[in-house]
């Protein structure tokens, strides 16, 4: 029965997901050009709330563990595991008070309605993966941005998504570069648990009736650790949360 429902609901989900991106693209442009950064940000927050909730159409149930109180008067660095395409909307929504900014491959900054526009104009670090110097320069700019404005930088420390949910080893380079530019940052581990199941059979059909949990763990003061030690600590905390 679930497989039949998957074939029925996946086209509806993709239609609504694409429709939301198409509708919010001009909304973003208007908000940014006429009303500035804050209006643009609100439009992006609303879009990501809608995208996050659209998974209801494929029977995906969400649980939030977000009782941790986070400051808004200092920069944050959110370090997360990465399980799939749908990890970003909950991060944007759950950290919306902290103005989350992402590190993204530069290829995504063109051709995708809403997504590409936001990446180009939100302060994201757009990196060329094969050009280390360029990537480090972009991440340094992001670090300076969050330090100057008390914003939030979000990194997927595995470097790429896990299609099976089994976590890869975390890399410390991105975190080290951000902390060098924003040493006053509070580091927040974030756990994505279950999103890989949505595309466990590929992009069509999407798996029906799965469930996922998004958890904000207790923040860590980074000054007590080297970047490598901190990365290992965060990886261990997330693995424990995932039961790995």
C-alpha positions in Angstrom: 0.0 0.0 0.0 2.8 2.4 0.9 4.4 1.9 -2.5 1.1 2.7 -4.3 0.7 5.8 -2.2 4.2 6.8 -3.0 3.5 6.7 -6.7 0.3 8.8 -6.2 1.7 11.4 -3.8 5.2 12.0 -5.3 3.9 14.0 -8.3 1.7 16.1 -6.1 4.6 16.8 -3.8 6.9 17.8 -6.6 4.3 20.0 -8.2 3.6 21.9 -4.9 7.3 22.1 -4.1 8.1 23.6 -7.6 5.0 25.9 -7.4 6.2 27.3 -4.1 9.7 28.1 -5.6 8.2 29.7 -8.6 5.7 31.9 -6.6 8.3 33.0 -4.0 11.0 33.9 -6.6 9.3 37.2 -7.6 8.2 37.8 -4.0 11.8 37.6 -3.0 12.9 40.0 -5.7 10.2 42.5 -4.8 10.9 42.3 -1.1 14.6 42.8 -1.5 14.5 45.6 -4.1 11.7 47.6 -2.6 12.0 46.9 1.2 15.5 45.7 1.8 17.2 42.9 3.6 14.7 42.3 6.4 11.7 41.9 4.1 13.7 39.6 1.9 14.7 37.5 4.9 11.0 37.2 6.0 10.0 36.0 2.6 12.7 33.3 2.7 11.7 32.2 6.2 8.1 31.8 5.0 9.1 29.9 1.9 11.2 27.5 3.9 8.5 26.9 6.4 6.2 26.0 3.5 8.8 23.7 2.0 9.5 22.0 5.3 5.8 21.3 5.8 5.1 20.1 2.2 6.5 16.7 3.2 3.1 16.0 4.8 1.9 15.2 1.3 4.2 12.2 1.2 3.2 11.2 4.7 6.4 12.3 6.3 6.0 13.1 10.0 8.3 15.6 11.7 9.3 15.9 15.3 11.2 19.0 16.6 13.6 19.0 19.6 14.2 22.7 19.8 13.9 23.7 23.5 17.4 25.1 23.7 17.5 28.8 24.2 19.9 30.5 21.8 21.3 34.0 22.1 20.8 36.6 19.3 23.5 38.9 20.5 26.5 36.9 19.3 27.3 34.9 16.2 26.4 31.2 15.9 28.0 28.4 14.0 25.5 25.5 13.4 27.3 22.2 12.6 25.0 19.5 11.2 25.1 16.1 9.7 23.7 15.9 6.2 21.1 13.4 5.0 19.4 14.9 1.9 17.8 17.6 -0.2 15.3 18.4 2.5 17.7 19.2 5.4 17.9 22.9 4.7 14.3 24.2 5.2 14.1 23.1 8.8 17.5 24.7 9.6 16.4 28.0 8.0 13.1 27.9 10.0 14.4 26.7 13.3 17.3 29.2 13.3 15.4 32.1 11.7 16.0 34.5 14.6 19.7 34.1 14.0 19.7 34.8 10.3 21.2 31.5 9.0 23.7 31.6 6.1 25.0 28.5 4.3 28.1 27.3 2.5 27.0 26.1 -0.9 28.6 25.0 -4.1 28.6 27.9 -6.6 26.7 25.8 -9.2 23.5 26.2 -7.1 23.6 30.0 -7.4 22.2 29.8 -11.0 19.1 28.2 -12.6 17.0 27.4 -9.5 14.0 29.6 -8.9 14.0 31.1 -5.4 17.0 29.0 -4.2 19.6 30.6 -6.5 18.3 34.1 -5.9 18.5 33.7 -2.2 22.0 32.2 -2.3 23.3 35.1 -4.3 21.7 37.8 -2.1 21.6 36.3 1.4 25.3 36.3 2.2 25.9 32.7 1.5 29.5 31.4 0.9 29.4 30.2 -2.8 32.4 28.0 -3.2 34.2 26.2 -6.1 34.9 22.8 -4.6 38.0 22.2 -6.7 39.5 25.6 -5.9 40.6 25.5 -2.3 41.8 29.1 -2.2 38.5 30.4 -3.5 36.5 28.3 -1.0 38.6 29.5 1.9 38.1 33.1 0.8 34.3 32.7 0.6 34.2 31.0 4.0 36.3 33.8 5.5 33.8 36.3 4.1 31.0 34.4 5.7 32.8 34.3 9.0 33.3 38.1 8.9 29.6 38.6 8.1 28.4 36.6 11.1 30.9 38.3 13.3 29.9 41.8 12.3 26.2 41.1 12.4 25.7 38.4 15.0 24.3 36.1 12.3 24.5 32.3 12.0 26.7 30.2 9.7 25.5 26.7 8.9 27.9 24.0 7.8 27.4 20.3 6.9 30.7 19.0 8.3 30.5 15.7 6.4 31.1 17.7 3.2 28.4 15.8 1.3 25.1 14.1 2.2 24.8 10.5 3.4 22.3 8.6 1.3 22.0 5.8 3.8 21.8 7.9 7.0 25.2 6.5 8.2 27.2 9.5 9.1 30.6 10.2 7.5 33.6 11.5 9.3 33.4 15.2 10.0 35.9 17.6 8.5 37.3 20.5 10.6 38.4 22.9 7.9 35.2 24.9 7.5 34.7 25.2 11.2 38.3 26.3 11.8 38.1 29.0 9.1 34.8 30.4 10.5 36.1 30.5 14.1 39.3 32.3 12.9 37.1 35.1 11.6 34.3 34.9 14.3 36.1 33.7 17.4 33.2 34.9 19.6 30.8 32.4 18.0 28.8 29.9 19.9 28.8 26.5 18.2 25.5 24.6 18.0 25.3 20.9 17.0 22.2 20.1 14.9 21.0 16.6 14.2 19.0 15.6 11.2 17.6 12.1 11.8 15.5 10.4 9.1 15.6 12.7 6.0 17.6 10.2 4.0 14.5 7.9 4.1 12.6 10.3 1.8 14.9 9.4 -1.1 15.9 5.9 -0.1 14.5 4.6 -3.4 15.8 7.6 -5.5 13.9 10.6 -6.5 10.9 8.8 -7.9 8.9 7.7 -6.2 9.7 9.3 -2.9 9.2 7.0 0.1 5.8 7.4 1.7 5.0 7.4 5.5 8.5 8.0 6.9 9.3 10.1 9.9 12.2 12.4 10.9 13.5 14.3 13.9 15.3 17.7 13.9 17.2 18.4 17.1 19.1 21.4 18.4 21.7 20.2 21.0 23.3 22.2 23.8 25.6 24.9 22.4 29.4 24.6 23.0 31.8 27.4 23.9 34.6 26.8 21.4 37.4 28.6 23.2 38.1 25.5 25.3 38.9 23.4 22.2 41.0 23.3 19.1 39.0 23.1 15.9 39.9 19.5 15.5 38.9 18.6 19.0 35.6 20.6 18.7 34.8 18.8 15.4 35.4 15.4 17.0 33.2 16.4 20.0 30.3 17.5 17.8 30.6 14.4 15.6 30.5 12.2 18.7 27.4 14.1 20.1 25.5 13.7 16.8 26.5 10.1 16.4 25.2 9.4 19.9 21.9 11.2 19.1 21.6 9.0 16.0 22.5 5.8 17.7 25.6 5.3 15.6 
